């Protein structure tokens, strides 16, 4: 049986996408900081919950480039319930956020191509373009952005 550590193996671009959508949904600079803070808090929670396991099983591993996560996966049958749950909770929350981003991207794809085709990707620029074009967006796109914008 595979543990929940596998759910955490998501590309770094997923976090960037969350930050970009947050900027699009609210069009406020502090939203990206709020999302970064939530991601940072999730990482700290995982680090705290998994510190004993990481020390016990992976103390010789140099952190970085996913090496620690790979080591933890190699010992997945031994990690504590506390660590496993923290990883599960973070993965679940990230998965929910990515699903919301996907829904907005699907609903807004034609608007992105129509209004933002010349905008370089990254840094939330396409999201900012959508916000700037809000009045011209298709109703389905506006509705998805409104759903994401509402507090949850």
C-alpha positions as CSV (number, residue, x, y, z in Angstrom):
1,X,0.0,0.0,0.0
2,X,1.4,3.4,-1.0
3,X,1.3,6.1,1.6
4,X,0.1,9.6,1.1
5,X,3.7,10.9,0.5
6,X,3.1,10.2,-3.2
7,X,0.4,12.8,-3.3
8,X,2.9,15.5,-2.5
9,X,5.0,14.9,-5.6
10,X,3.6,17.8,-7.5
11,X,5.6,20.1,-9.8
12,X,6.8,23.5,-8.5
13,X,4.8,25.0,-11.3
14,X,1.6,24.0,-9.4
15,X,2.4,26.4,-6.7
16,X,3.2,29.1,-9.2
17,X,-0.1,28.4,-10.9
18,X,-1.9,28.9,-7.6
19,X,-0.2,32.2,-7.0
20,X,-1.0,33.3,-10.6
21,X,-4.7,32.4,-10.2
22,X,-4.9,34.1,-6.9
23,X,-3.7,37.3,-8.6
24,X,-6.2,36.8,-11.3
25,X,-9.1,36.1,-9.1
26,X,-8.7,39.1,-6.8
27,X,-6.4,41.4,-8.8
28,X,-4.6,42.4,-5.6
29,X,-0.9,42.2,-5.0
30,X,-1.4,40.9,-1.4
31,X,-3.3,37.8,-2.6
32,X,-0.2,36.3,-4.0
33,X,1.5,36.9,-0.6
34,X,-1.4,35.3,1.2
35,X,-1.1,32.2,-1.0
36,X,2.6,32.1,-0.5
37,X,2.1,32.4,3.2
38,X,-0.4,29.5,3.2
39,X,2.0,27.3,1.2
40,X,4.8,28.2,3.6
41,X,2.6,27.3,6.6
42,X,1.8,24.0,5.0
43,X,5.4,23.3,4.4
44,X,6.2,24.2,8.0
45,X,3.4,22.0,9.3
46,X,4.8,19.0,7.3
47,X,8.3,19.7,8.4
48,X,7.2,19.8,12.1
49,X,5.0,16.7,11.7
50,X,7.7,14.8,9.8
51,X,10.9,16.0,11.6
52,X,11.3,12.9,13.7
53,X,10.8,10.6,10.7
54,X,13.1,12.6,8.5
55,X,15.8,12.6,11.2
56,X,15.3,8.9,11.9
57,X,15.3,7.7,8.3
58,X,16.9,10.4,6.2
59,X,19.5,12.2,8.4
60,X,22.3,11.5,5.9
61,X,20.4,13.0,2.9
62,X,21.3,16.5,1.8
63,X,18.0,18.4,1.4
64,X,17.1,19.9,-1.9
65,X,16.0,18.9,-5.4
66,X,13.5,16.4,-3.9
67,X,16.0,14.2,-2.3
68,X,14.5,14.3,1.2
69,X,11.0,13.6,-0.2
70,X,12.4,10.6,-2.2
71,X,14.1,9.3,0.9
72,X,10.8,9.6,2.9
73,X,9.1,7.8,0.1
74,X,11.7,5.0,0.3
75,X,10.7,4.6,4.0
76,X,6.9,5.2,3.5
77,X,6.0,2.0,5.2
78,X,7.7,3.3,8.4
79,X,6.6,6.9,8.6
80,X,4.4,8.0,11.5
81,X,0.7,8.6,11.3
82,X,1.3,12.2,12.3
83,X,3.6,12.8,9.3
84,X,1.4,10.8,6.9
85,X,-1.6,12.9,7.9
86,X,0.2,16.2,7.5
87,X,1.3,15.3,4.0
88,X,-2.2,14.1,3.2
89,X,-3.8,17.3,4.4
90,X,-1.4,19.5,2.4
91,X,-1.8,17.4,-0.7
92,X,-5.6,17.5,-0.4
93,X,-5.6,21.3,-0.1
94,X,-3.2,21.7,-3.0
95,X,-5.2,19.3,-5.1
96,X,-8.4,21.4,-4.4
97,X,-6.6,24.6,-5.4
98,X,-5.3,23.0,-8.6
99,X,-8.8,21.8,-9.5
100,X,-10.1,25.3,-9.1
101,X,-7.4,26.6,-11.3
102,X,-8.1,24.0,-13.9
103,X,-11.8,24.9,-13.9
104,X,-11.0,28.6,-14.5
105,X,-8.5,27.7,-17.2
106,X,-11.1,25.5,-19.0
107,X,-13.8,28.2,-18.8
108,X,-11.5,31.0,-19.8
109,X,-9.3,29.4,-22.4
110,X,-11.0,31.2,-25.4
111,X,-10.8,34.5,-23.5
112,X,-7.1,33.9,-22.8
113,X,-6.4,33.3,-26.4
114,X,-8.6,36.2,-27.5
115,X,-7.4,38.9,-25.0
116,X,-4.1,37.7,-23.6
117,X,-2.3,35.8,-26.4
118,X,0.5,38.4,-26.6
119,X,1.1,38.3,-22.8
120,X,4.2,36.3,-21.6
121,X,3.3,33.5,-19.2
122,X,4.5,33.4,-15.7
123,X,4.3,35.8,-12.7
124,X,0.6,36.0,-12.9
125,X,0.6,38.2,-16.0
126,X,-2.0,36.2,-17.9
127,X,-4.2,36.3,-14.8
128,X,-3.7,40.0,-14.5
129,X,-4.7,40.3,-18.2
130,X,-7.9,38.5,-17.6
131,X,-8.7,40.8,-14.7
132,X,-8.0,43.8,-16.8
133,X,-10.4,42.4,-19.5
134,X,-13.1,41.3,-17.0
135,X,-15.9,43.2,-18.7
136,X,-15.1,41.6,-22.1
137,X,-14.9,38.0,-20.8
138,X,-17.4,35.3,-21.6
139,X,-20.1,34.8,-18.9
140,X,-18.7,31.3,-18.2
141,X,-15.2,32.7,-17.5
142,X,-16.6,35.5,-15.4
143,X,-18.6,33.0,-13.4
144,X,-15.6,30.7,-12.7
145,X,-13.5,33.6,-11.7
146,X,-16.3,34.8,-9.3
147,X,-16.4,31.3,-7.8
148,X,-12.7,31.3,-7.1
149,X,-12.9,34.9,-5.8
150,X,-15.5,34.2,-3.2
151,X,-14.1,33.3,0.3
152,X,-14.3,29.6,1.1
